[in-house]
Amino acid sequence: MALSFGYKASAEQFGPRELLDFGILAEELGFDSVVVSDHFTPWRHHGGHAPYSFAWLGALGAKTSRVRLGTSVVTPTFRYHPAIVAQAMATLGVLFPRRVFLGVGTGEAMNEVPPTGMPWPGFGERIGRLREAIALMRELWSGEFVTFDGRYYKTVGATLYDRPAEGIPLYVAASGEKAARLAGEVGDGFICTSGKGLELYRELLLPAVEAAAREKGRDPSRIEKMIEVKVSYDTDLDRAMRDTREWAALALPGEEKAGTFDPREMEKRAAAVADRAHTRFIVSSDPDEQAAKVNEYVELGFTHLVFHFPGPDQRRALQLYSKDILPRLRSHVAVG
């Protein structure tokens, strides 16, 4: 599977118009994909944003011609009914043939509790809902008059009248073994995020994807391995380090993030670990060092690297990365 490089459009950090300009620039600078987050609530109250991902992808698709467009990630199980997610993605698939994919995950309280008022369930229910939602969406993309009688979701004679004949590639996000196995069982792709120690990917996540795929008689090499690589590269090392503080929430333990739904509380918790924000990022002012660190993920087997730049000047980050880092990565792969 060919190596590709993407840009993570951080909808929690920028408003829709500004973010659209960054996505357009990413294509102009040679990135292969633009992947957007899907948040109802941002990571911080002050300066936070949360534009609607499906509307934004439609605007980006109309303003670009080449980049792949995807979500990382949508939760199709609580504030969205999976049939509506299937409809939204089918429409995008018709508008932009063979350019879109849907990344899905089990979700976070910050995006599901505020708009629904629901109590936040445990992981067992969340992954059960995701598995069922995936099955329903696939039926809707391939069949007509779908009557689905699941534990969590039901449809009666549901048909999507506008959908691409080839369906929609579906990627499953995972940070643990159970979700990684789900990606191997049913996903066209697997999504995870960087900065958690290479042993997690080498010894747990990637083996879980591959083992589950083989158990289902699937070829693991046909599952695209995508990783959001958190990078802060600048010619000024101090600036690169400062930029990471915007995303201090990423340094919080997973369940502390997953169970918090008030952006004011999340902002407060993130401030307490701001000095550790850089630990989730590859921070460097040396292009060879930056490329070498990123290439560790390529060597693990990831084929779709989506770069998340933390700072406010995304235009500068995109330009520097496209000039200094992407050629080094492509050259290394070509030589290797």
ZIUR-V634379 format. One record per pair of residues at least 6 apart in sequence whose C-alpha atoms are under 7 Angstrom apart, sorted by the first residue. I is the first residue (numbers start at 0). GAP is how many residues later the second one is. Records with the same first field share a line. If there is no record, write none. Layout:
I = GAP + GAP
This chain:
0 = 302
1 = 301
2 = 300 + 301
3 = 28 + 299 + 300 + 301
4 = 26 + 27 + 28 + 299 + 300 + 301
5 = 25 + 26 + 27 + 28 + 29 + 299 + 300 + 301
6 = 19 + 24 + 26 + 27 + 28 + 299 + 300 + 301
7 = 26 + 27 + 28 + 298 + 299 + 300
8 = 10 + 14 + 25 + 26 + 27 + 28
9 = 26 + 27
10 = 25 + 26 + 38 + 39 + 40
11 = 27 + 30 + 31 + 36 + 37 + 38
12 = 35 + 36
13 = 35
14 = 34 + 36
15 = 35 + 40
19 = 40
21 = 292 + 293
22 = 11 + 37
23 = 39 + 40
25 = 292
26 = 40
28 = 293
31 = 35 + 36
32 = 34 + 35 + 36
33 = 33 + 34 + 35 + 36
34 = 34 + 35 + 36 + 37
35 = 17 + 34 + 35 + 36
36 = 16 + 34 + 35 + 36
37 = 14 + 15 + 33 + 34 + 35 + 36
38 = 11 + 72
39 = 10 + 71
40 = 9 + 69 + 70 + 222
41 = 6 + 7 + 8 + 221
42 = 206 + 220 + 223 + 224
43 = 219 + 220 + 222 + 223
44 = 218 + 219 + 222
53 = 34
56 = 12
57 = 34
60 = 35
66 = 32
67 = 31 + 32
68 = 30 + 31 + 32
69 = 30 + 31 + 32 + 33
70 = 31 + 32
71 = 31 + 32
72 = 30 + 31 + 32
73 = 29 + 30 + 31
74 = 29 + 30 + 31 + 32
75 = 6 + 9 + 28 + 57
76 = 52 + 53 + 56
77 = 34
78 = 33 + 36 + 37
81 = 51 + 55
82 = 54
85 = 51 + 54
86 = 73
89 = 72 + 73 + 74
90 = 71 + 72
91 = 8
92 = 7 + 70 + 71 + 75
93 = 68 + 69 + 70
100 = 67 + 68 + 69
101 = 66 + 67 + 68 + 69
102 = 67 + 68 + 69 + 70
103 = 67 + 68 + 69
104 = 67 + 68
105 = 20 + 21 + 24
107 = 150 + 151
108 = 11 + 149 + 150 + 151 + 152
109 = 150 + 151 + 152
110 = 150
112 = 6 + 7 + 148
113 = 147
128 = 23
135 = 12
138 = 7
139 = 6 + 19 + 20
140 = 22 + 26
141 = 25
143 = 14 + 15
144 = 12 + 13 + 14
145 = 9 + 10 + 11 + 12 + 13
146 = 8 + 9 + 10 + 11
147 = 6 + 7 + 8
148 = 6
168 = 19
169 = 17 + 18 + 19
170 = 12 + 16 + 17 + 18 + 19 + 20
171 = 11 + 15 + 17 + 18 + 19
172 = 17 + 18 + 19
173 = 6 + 17 + 18
174 = 17
175 = 29
176 = 27 + 28 + 31
179 = 25 + 28 + 29
180 = 27 + 28 + 31
182 = 6 + 7 + 26
183 = 25 + 26 + 28 + 29
184 = 27 + 28 + 31
186 = 36
187 = 35 + 36
188 = 34 + 35 + 36
189 = 33 + 34 + 35 + 36
190 = 34 + 35 + 36
191 = 34 + 35 + 36
192 = 34 + 35 + 36
193 = 33 + 34 + 35 + 36
194 = 85 + 86
201 = 98
209 = 10
212 = 6 + 7
213 = 6
223 = 79
224 = 77 + 78 + 79
225 = 76 + 77 + 78 + 79
226 = 75 + 77 + 78 + 79
227 = 77 + 78 + 79 + 80
228 = 76 + 77 + 78 + 79
229 = 50 + 51 + 52 + 77 + 78 + 79
230 = 50 + 51 + 52 + 76 + 77 + 78
231 = 8 + 12 + 49 + 50 + 51 + 52 + 77 + 78
232 = 7 + 50 + 51 + 52
233 = 6 + 50 + 51
234 = 50
235 = 49
236 = 47 + 48
239 = 43 + 44
240 = 37 + 42
242 = 67 + 68
243 = 33 + 34 + 66 + 67
244 = 29 + 32
245 = 64 + 65
246 = 30 + 63
247 = 22 + 23 + 25 + 26 + 29
248 = 21
249 = 27 + 30
250 = 22 + 25 + 26 + 29
251 = 18
259 = 6
281 = 8
283 = 6
286 = 37 + 38
290 = 34 + 37 + 38
294 = 34
308 = 8
